[in-house]
Amino acid sequence: MRAENPVFFLDYDGTLAPIAQRPEEAFPHPEAPRVLRALMERHPVYVVTGRRVRDLEPLLPLPGLPVVGGHGLEEGVLFGEVRPLFPVDLGPLRARLPSCPGVRVEDKGFALALHYRGAEDEEKARACLEAWLKAVEGLLEALGLEALPGKKVLELKPKGVDKGQAVLRLLKRHPGRTPIYIGDDTTDEAAFQALKGRGLTFKVGEGPTAAQGRLKDVEEVIAYLKTYL
């Protein structure tokens, strides 16, 4: 599955970098920076991630690389300007954070990510988070927030903002180009759905998906991207 005139939308964690226990340890595939740099010289390339744009800079030192952060909540370029698109007040939610053993809170400013990867008992941590989620249901509704489950993480973010909405917005800037979206997480499914009939979509790894194709792992992602160089 190839496109003649592509625009690339690439997830980061699990797609360009192997999943790590801690977000700050998720370094890219050794060839990813070189391949992305060469790809940017030939085609439009965007990284579409749940991370903040600034948090990606220590991991992916590619100045000028366009990044959509927070699943579509902010947009910018690495080592350049970043602008929030959907400001939200998370103060009331920060005051009611869960006390679940093994759960680590990542405050992104525009969203809160509750990670339980690496907890001593991950199932117990997930059950604790689910119970807490029910307890703050009314608060989330009042703040206009929703819970977005991912791979061993629960993210609280503004309603109606997802990667599907983000890629459709970006695609308007590139008329005549075919979108290629590659991602590994449940959060990427919104983009797979949004791009049905419009371009090529690839799920990285196992599990049910709306994507058209599948790549085994990060290694296969890099190999596929090299075919466009």
N, C-alpha and C positions, 0 to 999 in steps of 0.2 A: 504493500500500500504506500504509494508515493504521490506527491502533488508537484506540479510543474512550477507553480508560482506561489510558494508558501509564505505564511506568517506563523511563527511558532509561539505557542503558549505552553510553558513548561512549569509544572509544580517543582518544588525544591526537595523537601524531605521525602525520601523513598523513591525519588525520581532521578535527581541529579546527585543526590548524596544518600548513602545508606542510613537507615534509621539508627539513631543513637539514643543512649539512655537519657542524656540531657541535651536540650536543644543547642546549647553552645558548643557541643562536641560533635555536631553533625557536619563534618567536613566533606566537601564534594569529592566525587570520584576524581582520582589524580589527573585524568585527562579532561575533565569537564571545563576548567577555565580556558584551556587552549581551544577546545572544540567550540565553546560558546563564542569566544572572540572571533574565530574564523567564520562562524555562522552569521554573526552580526555584520560582517563585512559584505555578506551576500544577500541576506534576507532580514526582515523585521523579526526581532526576538523579544519576548517578554517572559519574565518569571512571574508566575501567579501563585502566591503563597499565603499561608495563614500567619506567617511571621510579620513583624514590622520591617519596613524597608531597611531602617538603620541597623537592625539586628542581623541582617544578612551580610552587611559590609565586612565584618571581620572574617567571615567564612568564604566569601566569594569576591575577591578583590578585582572587580571588573568595572572601573569607572565608566559611567554613561549607560550601563545596562538598565533598561527600563524594567521596573518591578511594580507589580500590584500587590500591596500588603494587606493583611487582615481579611483575606478572602474578598477583597474589593472595597475595603473601608478607607484605604489610602493609596496614593499613586505617586511615583517619583522615579528617580534614577539613582543608582548607587553612587555615593559620594557627591550627590547633587541635590537639587530641590526635591522636597517631599511635601505633598499637601494632603490633609485629611479631607475626606469626601462626606463623611456622615458623623459629625461630632456628637458625643453622647456623654451624659454625666453618670459615671459609675460609682460615685461616692456612696450612695445608700447601699449598693451591693457590696462594696469593699468592707462596709461595717458589719456585714453578715456572712463573712466567708466561712466555709465549712471547717470543722475540726475532724478530719478523717486521717487516720494513720497512713503514712506513705503517700499522701496527696501533696503535690507541690504546686503552688500558685504562681503563674506567670502573668504579670500585669503588663498588658501591651498598651495601656493608655486608652485605646478605643475598644478594648475587649479584655476579658479575663479568661485565661486558659488554665484548667485544672488538670494537671498531669498525674496519672497514677502508674505510669510505666516504671518498673523497678520497685514498686511497693512490695513489702515482705509478703503480703497476701493481696494480690491484685483484684481478685474477685470480691473480697471483703471491702476493699477500697472503693470499687465501682458501686457496690451495693450501698455504701455509706453516701456516696455522691448522689445516687438516685433518690435516696431518702431526703437528703438536703434539698435537692431540686424541687421535690414536692412541697417542702416547707416554704420555699421562697417563690413559688409559682405566681402568687399575686404581685409580689414586688417586681418580678421580671415583666409581667404584663403592664404594670404601671410605668415602668421605665422604657417600655418599647423594645425589650430585649427577648432573645430566644436562645435556646440551648442547641448547640451544634455538636453532636458526637463525632469523634474521629478515632484514630488508632490510639487507644489507651489515653484519651484526653477528652475532656468536655469543655467546650468553649461557649462563653456567654457573650453575645454580640448583638448589635442592632438588627431588628427584624427585616427580612426582605432583602438583605445584602448577601450575595453569594458569588461564587466564581463564575457561574453561568451568566449572571447579569454583567459581571466585569468583562468577560471576553466578548460579549455582544457589543458592549460600548466601545471596546478597543477595535473590534473588527470594522466598525464604520469608518475608521481612519485609514483603512487599507482596502479600498474597493478594488475588485478584480483579483484579490489574493485568496488563496485557499487556506483556511485555518487548520493547523495541526495542533491538537491538544494532547499532552501526555501527563498522566497523574496516577497516583497509587491509592489515594485515600477516599473515604466516603464523601469527603468535602469536594472531591473532583467530579462526583456524579452529576452535580448541577450543570457543570460545563459540558459534560458528555451529552446530557439531555438537550441543552441549549443549542449545541452544534449539530444535532441530528439533521442529516440531509444537506448540511452546509460545508462539511469538511471531513477530516480524518481524526479519529479519536482513539487513543490507546490507553488501556489499563495496565499498570505495572504490577505484576504479581497475581496472586490467586484471588478468588472471591467473585460473587455475582457483580455484574456491571452493565451499564448501558453503552459502554464503549464498543466501537466496531472491531478493534484489534486488541492484541495483548502482547506485552513484552515481559519476559521472564523476570528481569531484575535491572538494577542500575547499569550493569555492564551492557545489557542489550539495548538500553536507552541510548547510551553513548555510541554504540555501534550503529544504531539506526540514524542518529544525527550526523554521523560521519558520512553517510551516503549522500548528504546534501553539500558536501565540501568539494 
